[in-house]
Amino acid sequence: MYKFPYYTEPDEQKVIDFMKENPFALITGMGENFPVATQIPLAIKITDHKIFLEGHLMRKTDHHLAFEKNNSVLVIFPGPHCFVSAAWYTDPQMGSTWNYMTVQAKGKIIFTDEAGTRNAVKAVSDKYTGTGSASSYDQLPAAYIDHMVKAIVGFSIEVESIENTFKMSQNRDKASQINIIEQLEKRGDANSAAIADEMKKRL
């Protein structure tokens, strides 16, 4: 990662909150010849002060087979990001940059049995579909769930190490930071607005 102390968020709870707000994560590992990856929604749980990432994926894909052989994985939680022009600095005679937020977690992926897979599917379904709709987990036909479970497998990743980069122009002077916020707010896109909001919190 692009690591500097002033770009690192020291508050672990804020890092965990960021992961929960950006749960569609990229899980990467090493295949036979090339790295493999899959991007899927994860549940972030804290048990006995340990972080666990839970979810499910399709069986017999390149990443499933690779993770079975080598269960060391890297999980990337991407967040908002945007271009920042050096023209917005009090001293514009330098390179422009990119502000962004991201978290990387390393750990071992452990696949579950069928009961664990069903629990993983129910957890994701309940979180995003809810429990009161016609398509909620408890409303689905048993035959459909039985068929679906054969094609997927649940997993849990115990996080062994975690790093973050919350690059918010912390190395620029206050006047530059204020102008960057103003310029980002003028853009009107979601990424720029999110970065501007985060920068405001840090002034």
C-alpha positions in Angstrom: 0.0 0.0 0.0 0.9 3.7 -0.3 1.9 4.1 3.3 2.7 7.4 5.1 1.7 8.0 8.7 -0.4 11.1 7.9 -2.4 9.0 5.4 -3.2 6.3 8.0 -6.3 6.3 10.1 -5.3 5.3 13.7 -8.8 4.7 15.0 -9.6 1.0 14.4 -13.4 1.6 14.9 -13.4 4.1 12.0 -11.6 1.6 9.8 -14.1 -1.1 10.7 -17.0 1.3 10.1 -15.5 2.1 6.6 -15.4 -1.7 5.8 -19.0 -2.1 6.8 -20.0 0.9 4.7 -18.1 -0.6 1.7 -18.7 -4.3 2.0 -18.5 -5.2 -1.7 -14.8 -6.3 -1.4 -12.2 -7.8 -3.7 -10.8 -11.1 -2.4 -7.5 -12.1 -4.0 -5.2 -15.1 -3.8 -2.6 -17.0 -5.7 -3.7 -19.4 -8.4 -1.5 -22.0 -10.2 0.0 -19.6 -12.6 -1.6 -16.2 -12.0 -3.3 -14.4 -9.1 -7.1 -14.9 -8.9 -9.8 -12.6 -7.5 -13.5 -12.3 -6.9 -15.5 -9.3 -5.8 -18.4 -10.1 -3.5 -20.4 -8.7 -0.6 -19.1 -9.5 2.9 -20.4 -9.4 6.4 -17.9 -7.9 8.9 -18.2 -9.3 12.4 -16.3 -8.8 15.6 -15.9 -11.7 18.0 -13.6 -11.7 21.0 -11.9 -8.6 19.6 -11.1 -10.4 16.3 -12.4 -9.3 12.9 -14.1 -12.0 10.8 -15.2 -11.5 7.1 -18.0 -13.9 6.1 -19.7 -14.6 2.8 -20.2 -17.2 0.1 -19.0 -17.8 -3.5 -19.6 -20.1 -6.4 -18.0 -23.5 -6.2 -15.4 -24.8 -8.7 -14.5 -21.4 -10.0 -10.8 -20.5 -10.5 -10.8 -18.5 -7.2 -12.5 -21.2 -5.2 -10.1 -23.9 -6.4 -7.1 -21.6 -5.7 -8.3 -20.6 -2.2 -8.7 -24.3 -1.4 -5.1 -25.0 -2.3 -3.7 -21.8 -0.7 -6.0 -20.2 1.9 -3.9 -17.1 2.4 -6.0 -14.2 0.9 -5.9 -10.4 0.6 -9.2 -8.6 0.9 -9.5 -5.1 -0.5 -12.2 -2.7 0.5 -12.3 0.2 -2.0 -14.0 3.4 -1.2 -14.5 6.9 -2.7 -11.7 8.4 -4.8 -11.1 11.4 -7.0 -8.6 13.5 -8.9 -7.1 16.5 -7.1 -5.5 19.2 -9.2 -2.3 20.9 -8.0 -3.8 24.1 -9.4 -5.9 24.1 -6.2 -2.9 24.4 -3.9 -1.5 27.6 -2.6 1.7 26.6 -4.4 0.6 25.0 -7.7 4.1 24.3 -8.9 4.0 20.6 -8.2 2.3 17.4 -9.4 -1.4 16.7 -9.1 -2.7 13.7 -7.2 -5.6 11.4 -6.4 -7.4 11.3 -3.0 -8.9 8.0 -2.0 -9.9 5.7 0.9 -9.1 2.0 1.0 -8.6 -0.9 3.5 -6.6 -4.1 2.9 -7.0 -7.1 5.2 -4.9 -10.3 5.2 -6.0 -13.6 6.6 -6.9 -17.3 6.0 -10.1 -18.3 4.3 -11.9 -21.3 5.8 -14.8 -22.9 3.9 -17.9 -24.0 5.8 -20.1 -27.1 5.7 -23.6 -27.0 4.2 -25.1 -25.6 7.4 -22.6 -22.8 7.4 -23.3 -22.1 3.7 -27.0 -21.8 4.4 -26.3 -19.4 7.3 -24.0 -17.3 5.1 -26.7 -17.0 2.4 -29.4 -16.1 5.0 -27.2 -13.5 6.6 -26.5 -11.7 3.3 -30.1 -12.1 2.2 -31.5 -10.7 5.4 -29.1 -7.8 5.4 -29.8 -6.6 1.9 -33.2 -8.0 1.0 -34.7 -7.8 4.5 -37.0 -10.3 6.2 -40.4 -8.9 5.2 -40.3 -9.1 1.4 -41.5 -11.9 -0.9 -37.9 -12.6 -1.9 -36.5 -12.8 1.6 -34.6 -16.0 2.5 -37.4 -17.4 4.7 -39.9 -16.9 1.9 -38.0 -18.8 -0.7 -39.0 -22.4 -1.7 -37.0 -25.1 0.1 -36.3 -26.8 -3.3 -34.8 -23.6 -4.7 -32.5 -23.1 -1.6 -31.5 -26.8 -1.8 -30.5 -26.4 -5.4 -28.7 -23.1 -4.9 -26.7 -24.4 -1.9 -25.2 -27.1 -4.1 -23.6 -24.5 -6.3 -22.1 -22.3 -3.6 -19.9 -22.5 -0.5 -19.8 -20.3 2.6 -16.6 -19.1 4.1 -15.0 -17.1 7.0 -11.8 -15.1 7.0 -10.1 -14.4 10.3 -8.2 -11.1 9.7 -4.6 -11.5 10.7 -3.4 -8.0 9.7 -5.1 -4.9 8.4 -3.8 -1.7 6.8 -5.5 1.4 5.5 -4.8 4.5 3.4 -7.2 7.4 3.8 -5.4 9.9 1.6 -7.2 13.3 2.2 -4.5 15.8 1.3 -3.3 15.8 4.9 0.2 16.8 3.7 -1.2 20.1 2.2 -1.6 23.4 4.2 -5.0 24.3 5.6 -5.7 26.9 2.9 -5.1 24.4 0.2 -7.3 21.8 1.9 -10.2 24.3 2.1 -9.8 25.2 -1.6 -9.7 21.5 -2.5 -12.9 20.9 -0.7 -14.6 23.8 -2.4 -13.4 22.6 -5.9 -14.6 19.0 -5.2 -18.0 20.2 -4.1 -18.4 22.1 -7.4 -18.0 18.9 -9.4 -21.2 17.4 -8.2 -20.3 13.7 -8.5 -20.7 11.2 -5.6 -17.0 10.4 -5.3 -15.8 14.0 -5.1 -18.6 14.8 -2.6 -17.6 11.9 -0.4 -14.0 12.9 -0.4 -14.9 16.5 0.3 -17.1 15.4 3.3 -14.3 13.3 4.7 -11.8 16.1 4.4 -14.2 18.5 6.2 -14.3 16.1 9.2 -10.5 16.2 9.4 -9.9 19.9 9.2 
